[in-house]
């Protein structure tokens, strides 16, 4: 539903005399929901990646090195969400990560270390 253009939902008005209805507000609401969904997805992916890095480091030790951009992202994540060893409620961690994504803190942390930077 969120992936199709809002203009598809337009309907004729005024006995088919006017056939254009602005769907701008609907498109904006859909866009906001898509952005919220992407923030949640990225939060989950980044948390899972940090966990995976920790598991890899347990197995490989010093051999498990991170790249120039990955290390600052990992460090930022771990400053806000520690390694999860046991079952626990995930929502607080996910919300913390979502805020890091939404505030572009991850991008700024990576940009500080890599040559080719994304402008915000």
ChimeraX attribute file (.defattr): number of C-alpha atoms within 10 A of each C-alpha:
attribute: neighborCount
match mode: 1-to-1
recipient: residues
	/A:1	6
	/A:2	12
	/A:3	8
	/A:4	10
	/A:5	12
	/A:6	19
	/A:7	14
	/A:8	8
	/A:9	10
	/A:10	12
	/A:11	13
	/A:12	11
	/A:13	11
	/A:14	7
	/A:15	7
	/A:16	9
	/A:17	8
	/A:18	10
	/A:19	11
	/A:20	12
	/A:21	12
	/A:22	11
	/A:23	15
	/A:24	11
	/A:25	10
	/A:26	14
	/A:27	16
	/A:28	12
	/A:29	13
	/A:30	18
	/A:31	15
	/A:32	13
	/A:33	13
	/A:34	14
	/A:35	13
	/A:36	13
	/A:37	13
	/A:38	15
	/A:39	20
	/A:40	18
	/A:41	14
	/A:42	17
	/A:43	23
	/A:44	17
	/A:45	14
	/A:46	19
	/A:47	21
	/A:48	12
	/A:49	14
	/A:50	21
	/A:51	18
	/A:52	13
	/A:53	16
	/A:54	17
	/A:55	14
	/A:56	14
	/A:57	14
	/A:58	11
	/A:59	11
	/A:60	11
	/A:61	11
	/A:62	8
	/A:63	9
	/A:64	13
	/A:65	13
	/A:66	12
	/A:67	10
	/A:68	14
	/A:69	17
	/A:70	16
	/A:71	15
	/A:72	21
	/A:73	23
	/A:74	21
	/A:75	14
	/A:76	16
	/A:77	23
	/A:78	14
	/A:79	9
	/A:80	11
	/A:81	16
	/A:82	12
	/A:83	13
	/A:84	13
	/A:85	7
	/A:86	6
	/A:87	6
	/A:88	9
	/A:89	8
	/A:90	10
	/A:91	9
	/A:92	11
	/A:93	18
	/A:94	21
	/A:95	15
	/A:96	15
	/A:97	26
	/A:98	22
	/A:99	15
	/A:100	19
	/A:101	19
	/A:102	18
	/A:103	11
	/A:104	12
	/A:105	16
	/A:106	22
	/A:107	19
	/A:108	16
	/A:109	18
	/A:110	20
	/A:111	18
	/A:112	13
	/A:113	16
	/A:114	14
	/A:115	10
	/A:116	8
	/A:117	12
	/A:118	10
	/A:119	7
	/A:120	6
